[in-house]
Amino acid sequence: MRNHDITELRRQDVAHHLPAQANYRLIADMGGSRIITRAEGSTIWDGDGNAILDGMAGLWCVDVGYGRKELAEVAYEQMLELPYYNSFFRTATVPAIALAAKVAGLLGGELQHIFFNSSGSEANDTVFRLVRHYWTLKGRPERRIFISRHNAYHGSTVAGASLGGMAAMHAQGGLPIPGIEHVMQPYAFNEGFGEEAEAFAARAADAVEARILAVGPDNVAAFIGEPVQGAGGVIVPPPGYWPRVEAICRKYGILLVSDEVICGFGRLGRWFGFQHFGYTPDIVAMAKGLSSGYLPISATAVSREIVETLRASDRDFVHGYTYSGHPVSAAVALRNLEIIEREKLVDRVAHDIGPHFARAVASLDDHPLVGETRTCGLLGAIEIVAEKGTNRRFGGAEGAAGPVVRDACIAGGLMVRAIRDSIVMCPPFVITHAEVDRMVAIIRAALDEAAPALAALETAAEKQEGGR
């Protein structure tokens, strides 16, 4: 443990550091960010000495848990041998080639070619450029439109944020860019409350076909979607949704892109989310669990047919990054996948800790503030409602209750995320049964603690409405 001057670090944080996706005025008013200083297993520690159970695996990524010495050792060894070289100029490095072969083996089928990037956002930028380039090479340059979903998250670059359907992101910078259409998400609790699951699955999938027909099938390049919408609030699609979407894409000859940045590498109890839901994509974007967040790396997997089209052309694919296939990141990612295999962590998610997590989270269904719990593998969400048996929100609008409960969870020693009025979780694969039980106990206590403040919020909203 290092002896950090936390007061000075907070001062420097405000004076010089701009954290990601932050309200900078709020951080300044707070006197700086929470400083995370170390971590082990499923626990992080802040600069004030607080131990916090990490219910978010960092940012949906630290699958093998913190403190894996062998990942540090393999990074050190690779840095001594070859710390960096690029993949331009018809060159490649040993770790990048080995990792590409390993990922292709896990994907199986026609997804046998891997393009490396540094982040999930870059992986989806690669998707965007690759798909449009592919259709141009096929003599169909008019196929430029991507169809995505409202409330989807596909990254924070201009292309990634445009592909995503986050209204707050679109409100900044004049997004989305042209050529991207958004349709309803398969969020039954909000958009199909009380509707039979099969009917809602059909309605949500049919929205994709309706938009294809509206813009013209010959103009559509691809449909992109996350198997489970993570940053959207752990939106688990109803049974039948994904096979129906795939059938629609095949009907109109549209590429199907699976954004596995969160769901990939075992999060849902299979190596990839498309395997869990039973569909076959043409392109897969992945990141996070690829290295368990130990070093930045992402990948875009591409089908044989697309690569054959690229190879049949004599034109360069003029796209790539300085750190594409970075040898140290690739070496760490390869060892991370070896750990996941050696410790049978995907099987553990499917048959041990995942089912225990599902039961534990479902135990909160009896709480008066909980409108729904949902899990898929080691992803979970708890919907907070003002009236049991409904999807009515506190204060008459989404987003008031979630942060209150989240803050109480963190104060109680659990790091979770509030997305509107959902408390979402994504724990490491190595989390223990006892730690899962402690997570749920902290959430229950946080709900109880938040109840008076939320009741006051509801009363204030009712008075305001009555005064109109």
Disulfide bonds with the S-S distance in Angstrom:
none
